[in-house]
Amino acid sequence: MVQSPWLTDQPEAGFFVASKLILDGRWLRYSSGYPVYQVRVFHRERLRFMDHGHGQREVTDGTLGYLHNPYIHEAHNKGLDDWFAKHALYARREAELRWRERPGLLSLLRGLLSLDRVRRRRAIKTLTCSLPFRPTLRLLHLLVFNRGLLDGRAGVVYALMMATYESMMTTHCARLKSGIRL
């Protein structure tokens, strides 16, 4: 995230920016679901972030714009061991968040029908998080629906990594549902 001096002249509190996810030197154009937008440029006096499971949510009274040029995101540059360690923590946090925050049907429908692509994506994620066989569905979604197979070996590896992450979340959700403390 970047605090930039030119933002003082902008009416927006921040901007959503798409990322180009890189794995093993290859842009995952398809399996990453490109473009996926997150706030990455903002005015620190007009926007703050609140922890939300794996990521964060924007808190602002201002408007948010979109930047057209993506940034390069090399999330895997510290190796698989680091990625899995981070995602084990993310999986627990996201499962706990899902457990605490179960939206009502009306709220979910509003999100699904929203013209705001970020709000709609979040609603779809909430809706699908309780589907059975979610890790397998995530794998198939990334490889077939998103056409991740076109990303080659790197796309398949990424899809397997994300399916593993889904398995970790599913395990934590089952633990919370059953009341097991670990």
Secondary structure as GFF3:
##gff-version 3
##sequence-region A 1 182
A	DSSP	beta_strand	2	3	.	.	.	ID=ss1
A	DSSP	three_ten_helix	5	9	.	.	.	ID=ss2
A	DSSP	beta_strand	14	23	.	.	.	ID=ss3
A	DSSP	beta_strand	26	27	.	.	.	ID=ss4
A	DSSP	beta_strand	37	42	.	.	.	ID=ss5
A	DSSP	beta_strand	48	52	.	.	.	ID=ss6
A	DSSP	beta_strand	55	59	.	.	.	ID=ss7
A	DSSP	beta_strand	64	66	.	.	.	ID=ss8
A	DSSP	beta_strand	71	73	.	.	.	ID=ss9
A	DSSP	alpha_helix	80	100	.	.	.	ID=ss10
A	DSSP	alpha_helix	105	112	.	.	.	ID=ss11
A	DSSP	alpha_helix	117	128	.	.	.	ID=ss12
A	DSSP	alpha_helix	134	140	.	.	.	ID=ss13
A	DSSP	pi_helix	141	145	.	.	.	ID=ss14
A	DSSP	three_ten_helix	148	151	.	.	.	ID=ss15
A	DSSP	alpha_helix	152	178	.	.	.	ID=ss16
###
